[in-house]
Amino acid sequence: MAKESMKAREVKRARMVARYAEKRKALKEAGDWGGLAKLPRNSSPVRLHNRCSITGRPKGYMREFGISRIQFREMASNGLIPGVRKASW
């Protein structure tokens, strides 16, 4: 399980990206690279990293569900994810 500080940092970055999105878009269209450089580093969407919404695990993230592969397997086995069941042939 990830530290709470790591999860909080990602949430903070996501809020900052959303706050500066319009300003960043306008500066890019104008070609003002100096203005872009003056924005906070964490306002860039490239700095965001996908994390499991339950555990905060950074690796093995499944975009479609927003959780890690480990949590996905546990939840699917317990029948907590609608429409997902274990394949057998």
Residue frames as qw, qx, qy, qz and C-alpha x, y, z in Angstrom:
[[0.000, 0.889, 0.458, 0.000, 0.00, 0.00, 0.00],
 [0.399, 0.521, -0.018, 0.754, 1.31, 3.42, -0.96],
 [0.246, -0.264, -0.450, 0.817, 1.95, 6.12, 1.59],
 [0.109, 0.813, 0.539, -0.189, -0.90, 8.55, 2.11],
 [0.118, -0.732, 0.158, 0.652, 1.47, 11.37, 1.17],
 [0.211, -0.111, 0.740, 0.629, 2.05, 9.83, -2.27],
 [0.124, 0.584, 0.785, 0.168, -1.69, 9.55, -2.91],
 [0.056, -0.860, -0.298, 0.410, -2.24, 13.11, -1.71],
 [0.218, -0.509, 0.401, 0.730, 0.55, 14.39, -3.95],
 [0.180, 0.189, 0.800, 0.540, -1.09, 12.85, -7.02],
 [0.024, 0.768, 0.638, -0.053, -4.46, 14.38, -6.11],
 [0.166, -0.786, -0.021, 0.595, -2.78, 17.77, -5.65],
 [0.224, -0.247, 0.608, 0.720, -1.11, 17.47, -9.07],
 [0.148, 0.460, 0.811, 0.330, -4.40, 16.54, -10.74],
 [0.035, -0.862, -0.424, 0.276, -6.08, 19.63, -9.25],
 [0.208, -0.662, 0.240, 0.679, -3.22, 21.84, -10.41],
 [0.245, 0.043, 0.749, 0.614, -3.36, 20.43, -13.96],
 [0.082, 0.684, 0.711, 0.141, -7.09, 21.17, -14.09],
 [0.149, -0.841, -0.218, 0.472, -6.58, 24.71, -12.72],
 [0.139, -0.632, 0.382, 0.659, -3.95, 25.69, -15.31],
 [0.571, 0.268, 0.726, 0.275, -5.36, 23.77, -18.32],
 [0.349, 0.871, 0.344, 0.032, -6.98, 26.80, -20.03],
 [0.120, -0.921, 0.266, 0.258, -4.01, 29.08, -19.42],
 [0.524, -0.330, 0.696, 0.364, -1.59, 26.41, -20.68],
 [0.560, 0.488, 0.632, 0.220, -3.68, 25.88, -23.82],
 [0.213, 0.965, 0.136, -0.066, -3.77, 29.63, -24.57],
 [0.274, -0.788, 0.456, 0.310, -0.01, 29.99, -24.12],
 [0.589, -0.055, 0.728, 0.345, 0.67, 27.03, -26.41],
 [0.482, 0.704, 0.499, 0.149, -1.58, 28.43, -29.14],
 [0.068, 0.991, -0.064, -0.093, 0.17, 31.80, -28.87],
 [0.802, 0.384, -0.237, 0.392, 3.59, 30.14, -28.99],
 [0.173, -0.830, 0.321, -0.422, 4.66, 31.81, -25.75],
 [0.829, 0.002, -0.516, 0.215, 7.20, 29.26, -24.51],
 [0.209, 0.314, -0.486, 0.788, 8.59, 31.68, -21.93],
 [0.548, -0.318, 0.125, -0.764, 5.15, 32.03, -20.39],
 [0.910, -0.105, -0.355, -0.187, 4.78, 28.26, -20.30],
 [0.621, 0.199, -0.568, 0.502, 8.12, 27.95, -18.52],
 [0.089, -0.353, 0.396, -0.843, 6.91, 30.31, -15.79],
 [0.775, -0.320, -0.187, -0.511, 3.94, 28.08, -14.90],
 [0.576, -0.493, 0.610, -0.229, 4.39, 25.63, -12.01],
 [0.137, 0.334, -0.902, -0.238, 5.97, 22.32, -13.02],
 [0.220, 0.173, 0.930, -0.238, 3.17, 20.28, -11.52],
 [0.501, 0.511, 0.212, -0.665, 0.66, 22.03, -13.77],
 [0.344, 0.412, -0.691, -0.484, 1.90, 19.95, -16.70],
 [0.902, -0.030, 0.066, -0.426, -0.28, 16.89, -17.43],
 [0.699, 0.404, -0.583, 0.094, 2.85, 14.87, -18.23],
 [0.039, 0.418, -0.721, 0.551, 3.73, 14.80, -14.55],
 [0.769, -0.186, 0.215, -0.572, 0.55, 12.93, -13.59],
 [0.181, 0.257, -0.949, -0.035, 0.93, 9.24, -12.84],
 [0.731, -0.253, -0.378, -0.509, -1.91, 6.73, -12.72],
 [0.021, -0.249, 0.845, -0.472, -2.41, 5.12, -9.32],
 [0.329, -0.370, -0.865, -0.083, -4.87, 2.58, -7.95],
 [0.309, -0.581, -0.067, -0.750, -7.75, 4.44, -6.35],
 [0.824, -0.497, -0.225, -0.151, -7.90, 1.93, -3.47],
 [0.852, -0.352, -0.038, 0.386, -4.29, 1.15, -2.57],
 [0.014, -0.940, 0.222, 0.259, -2.33, 3.83, -4.42],
 [0.745, -0.147, 0.527, 0.382, -0.21, 1.23, -6.23],
 [0.190, 0.719, -0.271, -0.611, 1.57, 2.88, -9.20],
 [0.102, 0.319, -0.847, -0.412, 2.26, -0.28, -11.22],
 [0.016, 0.228, 0.969, 0.090, -0.19, -2.70, -12.78],
 [0.277, 0.377, 0.308, -0.828, -2.85, 0.00, -13.22],
 [0.244, 0.393, 0.822, 0.331, -5.92, -0.87, -15.30],
 [0.046, 0.003, -0.100, -0.994, -7.27, 2.31, -16.92],
 [0.386, -0.338, -0.646, -0.566, -10.71, 0.92, -17.65],
 [0.605, -0.564, -0.562, 0.000, -11.39, 0.30, -13.96],
 [0.076, -0.837, 0.203, -0.503, -9.05, 2.77, -12.23],
 [0.745, -0.569, 0.320, -0.136, -7.56, 0.11, -9.96],
 [0.031, -0.582, 0.800, 0.142, -4.48, -2.11, -9.88],
 [0.617, 0.141, -0.710, -0.310, -4.46, -5.64, -11.27],
 [0.217, 0.007, -0.884, 0.414, -4.30, -7.09, -7.75],
 [0.314, 0.210, 0.464, -0.801, -7.38, -5.21, -6.53],
 [0.591, 0.232, -0.369, -0.679, -9.13, -6.05, -9.79],
 [0.482, 0.084, -0.869, -0.074, -8.56, -9.77, -9.27],
 [0.041, -0.125, -0.799, 0.587, -9.74, -9.68, -5.65],
 [0.407, 0.270, 0.226, -0.843, -12.85, -7.66, -6.49],
 [0.589, 0.216, -0.545, -0.556, -13.70, -9.80, -9.52],
 [0.351, 0.021, -0.927, 0.127, -13.34, -13.00, -7.47],
 [0.053, 0.266, 0.702, -0.659, -15.71, -11.59, -4.86],
 [0.143, 0.601, 0.732, 0.287, -18.21, -10.52, -7.54],
 [0.141, -0.700, -0.279, 0.642, -17.86, -6.80, -6.78],
 [0.034, 0.387, -0.406, -0.828, -17.29, -5.72, -10.39],
 [0.686, 0.432, 0.411, -0.417, -20.48, -6.00, -12.48],
 [0.730, 0.639, -0.114, -0.215, -20.15, -7.85, -15.76],
 [0.268, 0.633, -0.721, 0.089, -16.78, -9.42, -14.90],
 [0.897, -0.292, 0.267, -0.199, -16.36, -13.07, -14.11],
 [0.378, -0.512, 0.731, 0.246, -13.54, -15.55, -14.24],
 [0.657, 0.434, -0.430, -0.442, -13.06, -17.15, -17.63],
 [0.566, -0.245, 0.785, -0.055, -13.08, -20.94, -17.88],
 [0.692, 0.451, -0.333, -0.454, -12.83, -23.21, -20.87]]
